[in-house]
Amino acid sequence: MEIKSAEFVSSYVSYKDCPKTQVPEHAFVGRSNVGKSSLINMLFEKKKLAKTSRSPGKTQLINQFIINDSWYLVDLPGYGYAKVAKSMRKDFNKLINEYALNRENLMCLFVLLDSRHEPQKNDLGFMRWLGEKQIPFAMVFTKADKLSSSAVNKNIKNYKKEMLKEWEALPDIFVTSAEQKKGKIEILDYISRINDTVKY
């Protein structure tokens, strides 16, 4: 997929505020500070499309973008740790869950995972919930340039091992680096293939 345009549409406090449309939509979500904004900016070739910050919890709303005037990208708040009040973290989790459950044109939820770390309980729990609710998702490992390829592969293998304790089959998996533009072609082609299945 060639990115011809990527523009911010609007921010919403709830899925109920998002415009109703049949246009395919793909969302990115992950724990705070997983590198979500950097990855989005790399994928869509705009340095400031999604706002980045060294402090976790920068994204606090449902941020919607229109890509190639044909499909929506959504940047969701990070779950888990963030330098915000506990009550606000609960609000983030509720916002994410309600969006995933109720957004009818959501084609895929890309769950971002930090490739530097061992499997995290909140990541595994969130993906288990997605599976139980039959919400389509893919696993995206970020920051692959921060470790050796063998260390990255080890952590991914551990994730697969943990997942297969409960899953009969694994979702699609991507390994990315915003710095090296790794995974860009694979993710965009994956989105393109999904969009091609949508009947308007």
N, C-alpha and C positions, 0 to 999 in steps of 0.2 A: 504494500500500500504506500502510495506517495502522499505525503502531507502537503496539501495545497493551501489550506487555511486552518487556523485554530484560534477561535475567539471566545472570550469570556461572555457568558450569557447573563447569569445572575446567581445570587446566593439565596438559600432558603433555610428556614429554621425547622421545617418538617417536610416529609414527602408529600403531604397534602397540598403544599404550596407550589410544588413542581408542576409545570404545564403538562396537561394530558396530551399525549401524542403517541403515535405508533412508530415513530422513528426509533431505531435500535439504540440502546444505551448500555454503556460499559462503565463500571465503577471501580475505583481503586481505594483500598482500605488496608490498614495495618496498624500495628502498635505505634505509639508516639515515637518519633525520631527514627523510624525505620528507613527513611530516605525517600518517602513517597513523592514529595514535591519535586525533588531533584530528578527522579525517574520520569515523572510526567513531563517536565520541561525538556528532558533529553528526547523522549519519544516523539514529542510534537514540535521540536526544533525551535522553541522559544524559551529564552533564559528566565523570563519572569511571568510565564503563563500561570504557573502555580507558585504561590508565595512560599519561599523557603525561610527557615530560621534555625539557629543553633539551639533554641529552646524548644523542647517538646510541647505539643499542643497548639501549634500555630493555627491549624485548620480547625474551625469551630462550627462551621455550617456545611450544608450541602452545596458545594460549588459546582455549577454546571457550565460546560463549554460545548460549543458546536464545532465539529471537526469536518472539514471538506463540505460544509453545508449539507451534510447527509446523515450524520449520527452524533449522539451526545457522549461526551466524556464527563464523568462525575468524580470529583475529589471529595471523599468523605473524611470526617474527623478521625483522628487516631484513637484507638481504644487502649486500655491499660494505663500505664503511668503517664502522667502529664503534670506540669506545674500549675495545676488548677485545683479548685476545691473538690472534695470527694463527691459532693452533690452534683457538680458540673460533669464529672467523669461519668456518673450514672446517666445524666442527660445525654451525653455523647453516645453511650452504649444503646440507650433507648432509641435515639435518632437513627443510628446505624441499623439496628434490628428492624425497626418499623419500615425503614426505606427498603431493606432487602426483602422483607415479606410482602410489601404492598406495591412496589413499583413494577407494574405489569410489563413494561417494555425493557426491563433489565435483562440483558442477554448473558452477561457474565460479570461476576464479582472477582476482581483480581486481588487476592490476599497476599500482601507483601510481608516477607519474612527476612529477617536479618541473617545473612549467610554466615556471619561471624559467631553466631551463638548456637548452643545446643537447643534442642526442641523446648519451646516455652509452653507452660501449661495454658496460659490464656490464648495463645495461638491455636493450640491443639483443641481446646475447648470451643473456640469460636468456629473452627472448621467442622467440628463434630456437630455443632448446632446447625450449620449450613447444610450438612448432609441430612440431618434429621428433617429439616424443613424443605429438602429437595431444591435448594437454591443453587444454580450452576455457578461454579467457581473454579479458578485456576490458582496454583501456587507460584508466586514470583519471589525468588531469592534475590535480595539486593546486596549491594556493596561487595560484589565478588572480587573486586580489585584490592580489597583490604587484607586478604589472606592469600596464601598459596593455593593453587588449584587443588592440591591434595587435601588441604584442610577444609576447603569449601565442600569438596566432594564427600568428605567424611561427615560433615554436619548435615548435608542433604541426605546421605545414606541413613543417618540416625533418625531424621524426620520421617523418612519412608518406613523405617522399621517400626517407629511408634505408631504411625498412621495405620499400617497393615495389621496391627493388633486388633483394630476395630473395623477396618475397611476391607471390602473384597477386592477393590481396585482403586488406584490412586487417580486424582484429577491430573490434568495436564500441568507440567512443571516447566518453569522458565528460570534461567540463571542470568542475572543482569548486573551491569555496572554503569551508573550514570556517567562516571568519569571516562570510561572507555567506550561508551555507547554500545556496550554488549547487550544482546537480547532484543535490540530495537526491531530489527527486521522480523524476527520470530514472533514477537508479540503483535506487531502491526499486521502481519500476514494472518495470524490467528484470528484477530478481530475481523479482518476482511472476509475470511472464510465464513465466520459466523454471520456477518451481515448479509452475505450472499444468500443465506437460507431464509431470510426474512421476506415474507410476502406482504406487499403493501395493499 
